[in-house]
């Protein structure tokens, strides 16, 4: 059933109230108030669509009532027409400044009042329709944005699975390969998070840097796919010639990842992965390979990865060596501050090394599952 528009008539004159009610009764649902406080109360209880308010009220003028109503939360779409015997431009301007939507001067023709009411209801209904349409558009946009986020997350998750699978294939192909990558990624993340808390690199460790580092670190040794098994899987010490072959994996990996980044039209994490692959065997004192970079000329992501990779290598047992304890490994890394490793990164490692000791426990269920 169609609901009639509601009109609140505010006037202290019984004659004015009677004439207004006679004119509007039947077409609209009506309520009346004879003073400002009652009018304001009825705005909350009656929720009028339009208010006809006389400017001359006892105690509180119609202008003040209008201003109070327009400030309230219940009158977002409520139209207010001030009715007055004053026709001067100054009075009209005063009414509009108080928030009135229209100003009607007595004496007026009934048809003029009805015409104004019809116009304001059309305006009010159009405002409500526009607001509802805007709300629907906002909801639709929010739904689309959520769908895009979900699809993007799915794509990223699929990319991560593919990237991690490639990284696993490129490793030494022993039974602990995947867990090495998981642990090393966790170590690198923890180091980066600690570097973010203080020191000269804090501003460089942004959310984007952490996100790209998380995805890039497992690819640090992707270039090992180009190293012969006889060299890669040799249990003993490599000859000088074999070591030269092994060192080429950093270039192979970097070139492969740079090409992948180009084909992807950018790919920040692939670009970072290429830098890590090429430079994670550089040493802070310049004695590493292949470029022989030193100090902060080595990309920060590669310096972080280098320490994380060495920590995991030293604390993991291999067929050709036993695992070192956390404390022994910690002492060796500290001893290499300024030599193999950046002193700032070693300092960050010292602050959070207790977390390093607990990280392998996160992956013990995986180790058991694949044992």
C-alpha positions as CSV (number, residue, x, y, z in Angstrom):
1,X,0.0,0.0,0.0
2,X,1.3,3.5,-0.9
3,X,2.4,5.5,2.1
4,X,1.3,9.1,2.3
5,X,3.9,11.8,2.7
6,X,4.0,13.2,6.3
7,X,3.7,16.9,7.0
8,X,4.3,18.6,10.4
9,X,2.6,22.0,10.8
10,X,4.2,24.3,13.3
11,X,2.0,27.3,14.3
12,X,0.7,28.8,17.5
13,X,-2.4,30.2,15.8
14,X,-5.5,27.8,16.0
15,X,-6.9,29.5,12.9
16,X,-3.8,29.0,10.9
17,X,-3.6,25.4,12.0
18,X,-7.2,24.7,11.1
19,X,-6.9,26.2,7.6
20,X,-3.7,24.3,6.9
21,X,-5.2,21.1,8.1
22,X,-8.3,21.6,6.0
23,X,-6.3,22.2,2.9
24,X,-3.9,19.3,3.4
25,X,-6.0,16.6,5.1
26,X,-6.7,13.5,3.0
27,X,-3.7,13.8,0.7
28,X,-1.1,13.8,3.5
29,X,-0.6,12.4,6.9
30,X,-0.5,15.4,9.3
31,X,0.8,16.3,12.7
32,X,0.8,19.7,14.5
33,X,2.9,21.5,17.0
34,X,2.4,24.9,18.6
35,X,5.9,25.7,19.9
36,X,9.5,25.0,19.1
37,X,10.3,22.3,21.7
38,X,7.2,20.3,20.7
39,X,8.1,20.6,17.0
40,X,11.7,19.4,17.6
41,X,10.3,16.4,19.6
42,X,7.8,15.5,16.9
43,X,10.6,15.6,14.3
44,X,12.0,12.6,16.1
45,X,8.8,10.8,16.8
46,X,6.7,11.6,13.7
47,X,9.6,11.8,11.2
48,X,7.9,14.3,8.8
49,X,8.9,14.5,5.2
50,X,8.1,18.2,5.1
51,X,7.6,20.9,7.8
52,X,5.5,24.0,7.5
53,X,6.9,26.3,10.2
54,X,5.6,29.7,11.1
55,X,8.4,32.2,11.9
56,X,6.6,33.8,14.9
57,X,6.4,31.2,17.7
58,X,6.3,31.7,21.5
59,X,9.6,31.5,23.2
60,X,11.6,30.2,20.2
61,X,11.3,31.7,16.7
62,X,10.6,29.6,13.7
63,X,14.1,30.5,12.4
64,X,15.7,29.0,15.5
65,X,13.4,25.9,15.2
66,X,14.4,25.5,11.6
67,X,18.1,25.8,12.4
68,X,17.8,23.2,15.3
69,X,15.9,20.7,13.0
70,X,18.5,21.1,10.2
71,X,21.3,20.4,12.6
72,X,19.7,17.2,13.9
73,X,20.3,13.7,12.5
74,X,16.6,13.1,11.8
75,X,16.2,15.7,9.1
76,X,18.6,14.6,6.3
77,X,15.8,14.6,3.7
78,X,13.2,16.7,5.6
79,X,12.2,19.8,3.7
80,X,11.4,22.9,5.7
81,X,9.2,25.7,4.4
82,X,9.1,28.8,6.6
83,X,5.8,30.7,6.6
84,X,5.9,34.4,7.6
85,X,4.1,37.7,7.3
86,X,7.5,39.3,6.7
87,X,8.3,39.6,3.0
88,X,11.5,41.6,3.1
89,X,14.7,40.2,1.3
90,X,16.5,40.4,4.7
91,X,13.9,38.1,6.3
92,X,14.0,35.7,3.4
93,X,17.8,35.6,3.5
94,X,17.7,35.0,7.3
95,X,15.4,32.0,6.7
96,X,17.7,30.5,4.0
97,X,20.7,31.0,6.3
98,X,18.9,29.0,9.0
99,X,18.7,26.1,6.5
100,X,15.1,26.6,5.2
101,X,14.4,25.0,1.8
102,X,11.8,27.6,0.9
103,X,10.1,30.7,2.2
104,X,6.3,31.4,1.9
105,X,4.9,34.8,2.6
106,X,1.4,35.4,4.0
107,X,-1.2,36.0,2.7
108,X,-0.8,33.2,0.1
109,X,-3.1,31.4,-2.3
110,X,-3.8,27.8,-1.3
111,X,-2.7,26.7,-4.8
112,X,0.7,28.3,-4.2
113,X,1.2,26.3,-1.0
114,X,0.1,23.1,-2.7
115,X,2.4,23.8,-5.6
116,X,5.4,24.4,-3.3
117,X,4.6,21.2,-1.4
118,X,4.5,19.2,-4.6
119,X,7.8,20.6,-5.8
120,X,9.5,19.9,-2.5
121,X,8.3,16.4,-2.4
122,X,9.5,15.8,-5.9
123,X,12.9,17.2,-4.9
124,X,12.9,15.1,-1.7
125,X,12.0,11.9,-3.5
126,X,14.7,12.6,-6.1
127,X,17.3,13.1,-3.4
128,X,16.3,9.8,-1.8
129,X,16.4,8.0,-5.1
130,X,19.8,9.5,-5.8
131,X,21.1,8.5,-2.3
132,X,19.8,5.0,-2.8
133,X,21.4,4.7,-6.2
134,X,24.6,6.0,-4.8
135,X,24.5,3.4,-2.0
136,X,23.8,0.7,-4.6
137,X,26.7,1.9,-6.7
138,X,29.0,2.0,-3.6
139,X,28.0,-1.6,-2.7
140,X,28.5,-2.8,-6.2
141,X,31.9,-1.1,-6.4
142,X,32.8,-2.7,-3.0
143,X,31.7,-6.1,-4.2
144,X,33.8,-5.6,-7.4
145,X,36.8,-4.5,-5.4
146,X,36.5,-7.5,-3.1
147,X,36.2,-9.8,-6.2
148,X,39.2,-8.3,-7.7
149,X,41.2,-8.6,-4.5
150,X,40.1,-12.3,-4.2
151,X,41.1,-13.0,-7.8
152,X,44.4,-11.1,-7.4
153,X,45.1,-13.1,-4.3
154,X,44.4,-16.4,-6.1
155,X,46.7,-15.3,-9.0
156,X,49.5,-14.4,-6.5
157,X,49.0,-17.7,-4.6
158,X,49.2,-19.6,-7.9
159,X,52.4,-17.7,-8.8
160,X,53.9,-18.4,-5.4
161,X,53.3,-22.1,-5.8
162,X,54.8,-22.1,-9.3
163,X,57.8,-20.0,-8.1
164,X,58.4,-22.1,-5.1
165,X,58.2,-25.3,-7.2
166,X,60.8,-23.9,-9.6
167,X,63.1,-23.0,-6.7
168,X,62.8,-26.5,-5.2
169,X,63.7,-28.1,-8.5
170,X,66.7,-25.8,-8.8
171,X,68.1,-26.7,-5.3
172,X,70.5,-29.5,-4.5
173,X,67.6,-32.0,-4.9
174,X,68.1,-33.6,-1.5
175,X,65.2,-34.5,0.8
176,X,65.4,-31.3,2.8
177,X,65.4,-28.8,-0.1
178,X,61.9,-27.4,0.3
179,X,62.3,-27.0,4.1
180,X,65.6,-25.1,3.5
181,X,63.7,-22.6,1.3
182,X,60.9,-22.2,3.9
183,X,63.3,-21.7,6.7
184,X,65.6,-19.4,4.8
185,X,62.7,-17.2,3.7
186,X,61.5,-17.0,7.3
187,X,65.0,-16.0,8.5
188,X,65.3,-13.3,5.8
189,X,61.8,-11.9,6.7
190,X,62.7,-11.8,10.4
191,X,66.0,-10.0,9.7
192,X,64.3,-7.5,7.5
193,X,61.6,-6.8,10.1
194,X,64.3,-6.2,12.7
195,X,66.2,-3.9,10.4
196,X,63.0,-1.9,10.0
197,X,62.8,-1.1,13.7
198,X,66.1,0.9,13.9
199,X,69.2,1.7,12.0
200,X,70.1,3.2,8.6
201,X,68.0,0.8,6.6
202,X,64.7,1.4,8.5
203,X,63.2,3.7,5.9
204,X,64.1,1.3,3.1
205,X,62.3,-1.7,4.6
206,X,58.8,-0.8,3.4
207,X,55.8,-3.1,3.3
208,X,56.5,-3.5,-0.5
209,X,60.1,-4.5,0.2
210,X,59.0,-7.1,2.8
211,X,56.4,-8.5,0.4
212,X,58.8,-8.7,-2.5
213,X,61.6,-10.2,-0.3
214,X,59.2,-12.9,0.9
215,X,58.5,-14.0,-2.7
216,X,62.0,-13.5,-4.0
217,X,64.2,-15.2,-1.5
218,X,63.3,-18.8,-2.5
219,X,64.7,-18.1,-6.0
220,X,68.2,-17.2,-4.8
221,X,69.8,-20.4,-6.2
222,X,67.5,-20.9,-9.2
223,X,70.6,-20.7,-11.4
224,X,71.8,-24.1,-10.1
225,X,69.6,-25.7,-12.8
226,X,72.5,-24.8,-15.1
227,X,75.2,-26.6,-13.0
228,X,76.0,-30.2,-13.8
229,X,74.9,-32.8,-11.2
230,X,78.5,-34.0,-11.0
231,X,79.5,-30.6,-9.6
232,X,76.3,-29.7,-7.7
233,X,75.9,-33.0,-5.9
234,X,79.6,-33.7,-5.2
235,X,79.9,-34.6,-1.5
236,X,83.5,-33.6,-1.2
237,X,85.4,-30.4,-1.8
238,X,85.2,-29.0,-5.3
239,X,88.3,-28.5,-7.4
240,X,89.2,-25.0,-8.6
241,X,87.6,-25.7,-12.0
242,X,84.5,-27.2,-10.4
243,X,84.2,-24.2,-8.2
244,X,84.3,-21.9,-11.2
245,X,81.5,-23.8,-12.7
246,X,79.5,-23.6,-9.4
247,X,80.0,-19.8,-9.2
248,X,78.2,-19.4,-12.6
249,X,74.9,-20.3,-11.0
250,X,74.5,-16.7,-9.8
251,X,74.7,-15.3,-13.3
252,X,72.5,-18.0,-14.8
253,X,69.9,-17.4,-12.2
254,X,70.0,-13.6,-12.5
255,X,69.7,-13.6,-16.3
256,X,66.8,-16.1,-16.1
257,X,64.9,-14.0,-13.6
258,X,65.7,-10.7,-15.4
259,X,64.2,-12.2,-18.6
260,X,61.1,-13.4,-16.7
261,X,60.7,-9.9,-15.2
262,X,60.8,-8.4,-18.7
263,X,58.2,-10.8,-20.0
264,X,56.0,-10.1,-17.0
265,X,56.1,-6.3,-17.9
266,X,58.0,-5.5,-14.7
267,X,57.4,-7.7,-11.7
268,X,59.0,-6.1,-8.7
269,X,59.6,-9.3,-6.9
270,X,61.2,-10.9,-10.0
271,X,63.5,-7.9,-10.3
272,X,64.5,-8.2,-6.6
273,X,64.9,-12.0,-7.1
274,X,67.3,-11.3,-9.9
275,X,69.4,-9.0,-7.7
276,X,69.4,-11.6,-4.9
277,X,70.4,-14.4,-7.3
278,X,73.3,-12.3,-8.8
279,X,74.7,-10.8,-5.5
280,X,73.9,-13.1,-2.6
281,X,77.5,-14.6,-2.7
282,X,79.1,-11.2,-2.6
283,X,80.9,-10.3,0.6
284,X,80.8,-7.1,2.5
285,X,84.6,-6.8,2.3
286,X,84.6,-7.3,-1.5
287,X,86.1,-10.8,-1.6
288,X,82.9,-12.5,-2.8
289,X,81.8,-13.5,-6.3
290,X,81.1,-12.8,-9.2
291,X,81.1,-9.0,-9.3
292,X,83.4,-8.5,-6.3
293,X,81.1,-5.8,-4.9
294,X,81.7,-4.5,-1.4
295,X,79.8,-2.6,1.3
296,X,76.4,-1.1,0.5
297,X,77.1,-1.4,-3.3
298,X,75.7,-4.9,-2.7
299,X,71.9,-4.7,-2.9
300,X,70.3,-4.7,0.6
301,X,68.0,-7.7,-0.3
302,X,71.1,-9.7,-1.3
303,X,72.9,-8.8,1.9
304,X,69.9,-9.9,4.0
305,X,69.5,-13.2,2.0
306,X,73.2,-14.0,2.3
307,X,73.1,-14.1,6.1
308,X,69.8,-16.0,6.2
309,X,71.2,-18.6,3.7
310,X,74.5,-19.1,5.6
311,X,72.6,-19.5,8.9
312,X,70.4,-22.2,7.5
313,X,73.3,-24.0,5.8
314,X,75.4,-24.1,9.0
315,X,72.6,-25.3,11.2
316,X,71.4,-28.0,8.8
317,X,73.0,-31.4,8.7
318,X,74.1,-32.7,5.3
319,X,75.6,-36.0,4.1
320,X,79.0,-34.4,4.2
321,X,78.7,-32.5,7.5
322,X,76.9,-32.3,10.9
323,X,74.7,-29.4,11.9
324,X,76.2,-26.7,14.0
325,X,74.3,-25.5,17.1
326,X,72.5,-22.2,17.1
327,X,75.1,-20.6,19.5
328,X,78.1,-21.8,17.4
329,X,76.5,-20.5,14.3
330,X,75.6,-17.2,16.0
331,X,79.3,-16.8,17.1
332,X,80.5,-17.5,13.5
333,X,78.2,-15.0,12.0
334,X,79.1,-12.3,14.5
335,X,82.8,-13.0,13.8
336,X,82.1,-12.3,10.1
337,X,80.7,-8.8,10.7
338,X,82.3,-6.4,8.3
339,X,83.9,-9.3,6.4
340,X,81.3,-11.6,4.9
341,X,78.3,-9.7,6.3
342,X,77.1,-6.2,6.7
343,X,77.6,-5.1,10.3
344,X,74.2,-3.5,10.5
345,X,72.6,-6.8,9.4
346,X,74.7,-8.7,11.9
347,X,73.6,-6.3,14.6
348,X,70.0,-6.9,13.7
349,X,70.6,-10.7,13.7
350,X,72.1,-10.4,17.3
351,X,68.9,-8.6,18.5
352,X,66.6,-11.3,17.1
353,X,68.7,-14.4,17.0
354,X,66.5,-16.1,19.6
355,X,63.7,-16.0,17.0
356,X,66.0,-17.8,14.5
357,X,66.4,-20.7,16.9
358,X,62.7,-21.2,17.1
359,X,61.9,-20.8,13.3
360,X,62.8,-24.4,12.3
361,X,60.1,-25.7,14.8
362,X,57.4,-24.2,12.5
363,X,58.4,-26.6,9.7
364,X,58.9,-29.8,11.8
365,X,55.4,-31.1,10.8
366,X,56.4,-30.7,7.2
367,X,59.6,-32.6,7.8
368,X,57.7,-35.4,9.4
369,X,55.2,-35.5,6.6
370,X,57.9,-35.9,4.0
371,X,60.2,-38.1,6.0
